Amino acid sequence: NTLAKRKLLILDDWGMEKLSARQANDLLDVMEIRYQQSSTIIASQIPTSEWYKLIPSPTIADALLDRLLHNSHRIELTGESMRKLDQSDHLA
């Protein structure tokens, strides 16, 4: 309930591991409440085309990804990781 009521929810490092059935259901419940009511930012190194594989139930995956990706604004970054670039500056 607390997550569902926040004006902004940020999910960082999305997709580092697959969701359990319980986690997927819980996240769907939160996103259902938040859908078109509040903002969610998802940061991930995993392309959105691969997100479906992270959710064990195809039905839950369809419903969850519809809520996450429908009407979304996507920004895809390219180039080297800033962490790698920062480390190379320190090595020089």
SERO-4910 file (N, C-alpha, C, O; in steps of 0.05 Angstrom, whole numbers):
BEGIN
 pado doro    nc1    nc2    nc3   cac1   cac2   cac3    cc1    cc2    cc3    oc1    oc2    oc3
  Asn    A     16    -24      0      0      0      0     17     25      0     10     45    -13
  Thr    A     40     24     15     57     48     16     69     54    -12     69     77    -20
  Leu    A     78     34    -26     90     38    -52     69     47    -72     74     64    -89
  Ala    A     45     37    -70     24     44    -89     15     73    -86      6     85   -105
  Lys    A     18     84    -62      9    112    -57     30    133    -62     23    157    -62
  Arg    A     54    126    -67     75    146    -72     71    160    -99     62    147   -118
  Lys    A     77    186   -101     74    200   -126     94    190   -147     88    190   -171
  Leu    A    117    183   -138    138    173   -156    151    148   -143    159    148   -120
  Leu    A    152    127   -159    165    102   -151    188     97   -171    184     97   -195
  Ile    A    211     92   -160    235     86   -177    244     57   -172    250     50   -150
  Leu    A    244     41   -194    254     14   -192    281     14   -206    283     16   -231
  Asp    A    302     12   -191    329     14   -201    340    -14   -205    334    -32   -190
  Asp    A    357    -18   -225    369    -44   -232    348    -66   -237    352    -89   -229
  Trp    A    326    -58   -250    305    -77   -257    317   -100   -274    332    -95   -293
  Gly    A    309   -124   -267    316   -147   -284    342   -160   -276    353   -177   -292
  Met    A    354   -154   -253    379   -167   -246    374   -196   -240    393   -212   -243
  Glu    A    350   -204   -233    343   -232   -230    313   -235   -236    298   -216   -234
  Lys    A    305   -259   -242    277   -265   -249    260   -261   -223    270   -265   -201
  Leu    A    236   -253   -228    217   -250   -206    205   -277   -198    201   -294   -216
  Ser    A    199   -281   -173    184   -304   -164    155   -299   -171    147   -276   -177
  Ala    A    138   -320   -170    110   -316   -175     98   -296   -155     81   -280   -163
  Arg    A    106   -298   -131     96   -279   -110    104   -250   -116     88   -232   -114
  Gln    A    130   -247   -123    140   -220   -129    125   -208   -153    117   -185   -153
  Ala    A    120   -224   -173    106   -215   -197     78   -207   -191     68   -186   -200
  Asn    A     64   -223   -175     37   -216   -166     36   -191   -150     19   -173   -154
  Asp    A     55   -188   -131     56   -164   -115     61   -139   -131     49   -118   -127
  Leu    A     80   -141   -150     86   -119   -167     63   -111   -185     57    -88   -189
  Leu    A     49   -131   -195     25   -126   -211      4   -111   -195     -9    -93   -205
  Asp    A      0   -120   -170    -19   -106   -152    -12    -76   -149    -29    -59   -150
  Val    A     14    -71   -144     23    -43   -141     19    -28   -167      9     -5   -166
  Met    A     27    -39   -189     25    -25   -215     -4    -21   -223    -11     -1   -236
  Glu    A    -21    -39   -216    -50    -36   -221    -61    -12   -207    -77      4   -219
  Ile    A    -54     -8   -182    -63     16   -167    -51     41   -178    -65     62   -180
  Arg    A    -26     40   -186    -12     64   -196    -18     72   -224    -14     95   -232
  Tyr    A    -28     53   -240    -32     57   -269    -48     82   -274    -71     85   -265
  Gln    A    -37    100   -290    -48    125   -298    -56    144   -275    -71    162   -278
  Gln    A    -44    139   -251    -49    155   -228    -24    169   -218    -24    191   -207
  Ser    A     -1    155   -221     24    165   -211     47    156   -229     43    139   -247
  Ser    A     71    165   -224     94    160   -241    112    138   -230    115    135   -206
  Thr    A    123    123   -249    142    102   -243    166    105   -262    162    107   -286
  Ile    A    189    104   -251    214    104   -267    227     77   -263    231     68   -240
  Ile    A    235     65   -285    249     39   -284    276     43   -297    277     51   -321
  Ala    A    297     37   -283    324     37   -294    333      8   -297    331     -8   -278
  Ser    A    343      1   -321    351    -26   -326    372    -28   -347    373    -11   -365
  Gln    A    389    -48   -345    408    -53   -366    396    -74   -386    409    -80   -406
  Ile    A    373    -85   -379    360   -105   -395    341    -91   -415    325    -75   -406
  Pro    A    343    -97   -441    324    -85   -460    295    -93   -454    290   -115   -444
  Thr    A    276    -75   -459    248    -81   -453    239   -106   -467    220   -120   -457
  Ser    A    250   -113   -489    242   -137   -504    249   -162   -488    238   -184   -495
  Glu    A    266   -160   -469    274   -184   -452    259   -185   -426    261   -205   -411
  Trp    A    244   -165   -419    230   -164   -393    210   -187   -389    206   -197   -367
  Tyr    A    197   -195   -411    177   -216   -410    189   -241   -397    175   -255   -382
  Lys    A    214   -247   -403    227   -271   -393    232   -270   -363    238   -291   -351
  Leu    A    230   -247   -351    236   -244   -322    212   -251   -305    214   -253   -280
  Ile    A    188   -255   -317    164   -260   -302    154   -288   -308    149   -295   -331
  Pro    A    150   -304   -287    145   -333   -291    118   -340   -305    117   -359   -320
  Ser    A     97   -324   -300     71   -330   -311     66   -312   -336     67   -288   -334
  Pro    A     60   -324   -359     55   -308   -383     31   -289   -379     32   -267   -390
  Thr    A     11   -298   -365    -12   -280   -360     -5   -256   -343    -13   -234   -349
  Ile    A     10   -261   -322     19   -239   -304     38   -221   -320     37   -197   -318
  Ala    A     56   -233   -336     75   -218   -352     60   -199   -371     68   -176   -373
  Asp    A     40   -209   -385     25   -192   -403     12   -169   -388     14   -146   -397
  Ala    A     -1   -175   -366    -15   -154   -351      5   -133   -339      0   -109   -341
  Leu    A     26   -143   -328     46   -125   -315     60   -108   -336     62    -84   -332
  Leu    A     69   -120   -357     83   -104   -378     65    -85   -392     74    -64   -401
  Asp    A     40    -92   -395     21    -73   -406     19    -48   -389     19    -25   -400
  Arg    A     19    -51   -363     17    -28   -345     43    -13   -343     43     12   -340
  Leu    A     65    -27   -346     91    -14   -344     99      1   -370    110     22   -369
  Leu    A     92    -11   -393    102      0   -418     81     16   -434     89     32   -450
  His    A     56     12   -429     35     27   -443     36     56   -434     37     63   -411
  Asn    A     37     74   -453     40    103   -449     66    111   -436     68    132   -424
  Ser    A     86     93   -438    112    100   -425    129    117   -444    125    118   -468
  His    A    148    131   -432    168    145   -447    194    131   -442    203    127   -419
  Arg    A    207    122   -463    232    106   -460    256    122   -469    255    136   -490
  Ile    A    277    121   -453    302    133   -460    323    111   -460    328     99   -439
  Glu    A    334    105   -483    355     85   -485    382     98   -488    386    113   -507
  Leu    A    399     93   -470    426    104   -470    445     86   -485    442     61   -485
  Thr    A    464     98   -499    484     82   -514    511     92   -505    514    113   -492
  Gly    A    532     77   -512    559     84   -505    569     69   -481    556     52   -470
  Glu    A    593     76   -474    607     64   -451    593     71   -425    581     92   -422
  Ser    A    595     53   -406    586     58   -379    602     81   -367    626     83   -370
  Met    A    588     99   -353    602    121   -339    621    110   -318    641    123   -312
  Arg    A    614     88   -306    632     75   -286    659     68   -299    680     72   -288
  Lys    A    657     56   -323    681     48   -337    697     73   -345    722     74   -341
  Leu    A    684     93   -355    698    118   -362    710    132   -338    733    142   -340
  Asp    A    696    132   -316    707    144   -291    731    129   -282    751    142   -273
  Gln    A    731    103   -283    754     87   -274    778     91   -292    801     92   -283
  Ser    A    773     94   -318    796     98   -337    809    125   -332    833    128   -336
  Asp    A    794    145   -323    806    171   -316    825    169   -292    845    182   -291
  His    A    817    152   -273    833    148   -249    858    132   -255    879    134   -241
  Leu    A    857    115   -275    880     98   -281    902    113   -297    925    105   -297
  Ala    A    894    134   -310    913    149   -327    933    165   -311    950    179   -322
***
